[in-house]
C-alpha cells in the first residue's frame, strides 16, 4: 500500500489501525481460545484508501452525516469483497458510536465480525468494543462472552486498566465477587491515578466477601486519596468496630468529627455511643448536646435523656439536671421527671425535688415500682422541708405498693 496518510487527531488514530491491519497478511490461528481463523487481508487500492481517509477526516471534524453517507456509498460499491465490507462496516460503526447511536453501532460491529475477513489484530479488537456496547445495553451474558474471548486473544501488554474495570463490572453482575475483586485490583495496579469508582467497586467486592480486614485497608487508602468523603470515615469506623478494634473505631470517627465532616444526626449519635462504650461519658454528652443545640440532632426526649445520662455518668450533676429538664419538656409520661427527682434528692435540693416529683406523678404512666418510688422520694423531700403531714400522706401512698411498702413503713416509724 502506498500513499501518505493525511489527517489529524481521531482520523489519524483510526487510520493507523487500518494500516496495522495490512502490515501482516500471514494467516493467524487462535485455537487455544476456541477460535481458529485464517483470514488474509488484501491490500487496499489507492482510491479506496483515499475514500476511507476522507471519511475518517470527516469523523474527526464531527461531520458525522457526511461521513456516514460517504461510507454507505462505499459499502454499496464493495460488491462481494468481504474484507472491504468488513472495513466499511467497522467505519460505519465508529460513526454511529460517535453520535451515540449505540444500538446501530453494535449491529454494524457485529456485521464486521460476521464477515470474518479482518486480520486477527483488527478482528479481535472488535470484540472489546462489542463487549462495551453489550454492557451498555444491559446484555451482560453477551458482553461477558465477547470480553472473555478478547482477554484470551489480546496480548497482555495491550490490556488496559479500563478493560479490567469492565471485566470487574461484569463479574459483579453475575455476583462473582472474587472475580470482580481480582479484576479491579489489576486495574488499580495499572493506573497511577485510579478512579474513585474503582476503589468503590473494590470495597464493595471485599464487603460482599466479608473480607473486613482488607476492606479496612482499602478504606484507609480511599481516605488518603479523598479525605473529604465522610462516608469512608464512617465505614472505616464501622468496620473497625466489627473487627473489635474499638479504639481504632473511635479514633477514626473522632478525627472525622474534628475535621467537621459529621453533619448528620446518625453520625453524631454513633460517635456519642462510641464514647459511651469507651467509658468516656463526658465526650459522649458533649458531642450529643452540641449536636442538639446546633440543630443537627432532634431535641427529643430520647436524645436529651441520653445526654442527661452521659452527664450523670461523668459526674456532671448540674448538666445532667439541665438535660433531664429538657427531656421532661417533651416527655408525656413522668419517668424523666422521676429520674430528675432522684438526683435532686441526692443533692438535698428539697423544693426542686418536690416540684420534679409532682410533675412525675401528675404525668403518670409509671409502673407500680416507679409510682411507689415517686411517693417515697416526695415524702422524704417533704419531711426535710418540715411538711410532716404531706410526708405522712406520701409514705402512706408508697405503702400501698409492694416493692416500696417496707421502706415507707420505716419512714413512717421514724416520723
Phi, psi and omega in degrees: 000135180238172179112151182266136178283123178247132178146167181227166171057233187299320181301318180297319182296314184288320179294328176298325178295321179295320176301314181300326181294334184260000182291315186237107182264009182292144177301145179233149179232143177227048183298331181294344179254013179086009180229134173238118182235150174222052182279134177240124183266116176287159178287143177280143175285165187299321181295314180296317178302316181296320180293318177298316180299319179297318180297317180288334172298317179295323178297316181295334178270005181063027175266070192290323183297313179295320179298316181296314180298319180297320180289324176299319178298319177297321181296322179295327182273354184290341179061229182259017180282100184296326181294313180293321177300317181296317180297316183291319177298321176298317179294318177299321179297321177296322178297312181296323176298317183296329178257025171064022173268075191290325180295316177296321179299319180298316180300317182291320176298319180295324176297317179298322178290320183296330178293337175052042185244346181282149175294163187311309184305316181284319182300311183285334176298328180295331180300322180293317179294319178296320178300318178300317182292319176299319180297318180298331180269001180075018179263076192290322178299317179295320179298319180296316181300313182293318183290320178300320179294319179298317178299327182290322186262342184285139174300138183308322183290346181266354182277116185272168176299322180299325178295319177295325178296316177299318179296319179297318180298322178290324175298320179298319182300328177257019173059032173263083188285333176294316176297319179298318181296316180298318182292316184288329175295323176296320179296314182296322182292337183273342188247130180288339179227075183298149178290149177299322181296333178292316178296323179296320178294318178299314180298316181299319179295318179296322179291321177298324180276357181061034174270073191289323179297317178292324178297323177296319177298318179297317180295324177298320177294320180294322178294324177298318182281321186229073186292346182269001180273103183302322184306321183291322178296314181295316179298319179296319177298316181294321180291319176299322177296317178298325179279006180064028174261074189295319181296317179295321180301313179292317183300318180297312183289325177296323178292320176299321178295317179294334178272011177060037180263343183266102186236018179235152183303314183300323181294316182289324176296320180294315179297317179300319180293325177295319176297319179296316180295333179272009181060043174236069187295330180302311181292325178301314179291318183299313181298314185289319179295320177298320178299322178292313183290335177277357179082010180273319180259136180297132181280060183271169177303315183298315184290318178294327177294319176300318178298313183298316180294324179291318177297322179297316179296332179274004180064031176256079190294319181296317178293324178296316178299317180296321180290320176296326177299316178295319180296322182293335181296329182252001181276130179278334180252170190268008186294325180292317179295328176295316178301319180293323179298321177303313182295317182296323176294318177300325181275358180060037176259081195295313181299316179294326179295316178300316181299316181292320180288329173302314180296320181300314182287329179291316179291323178072207182076013182264148175284180185298318181298311183292325178295316178298319179296320180298316178294318181299314181293318181294326175297319178298317180295317180296321178300315181289340175272356180086008179270078190290324179294319178293323179295316180299320181294319180292319181290330175295320178293320179296330181291348179279353182249131190304315188281350177241005184297313184295316180297319179297321180295321179295318178293324177295321178296319179297320179297000000 
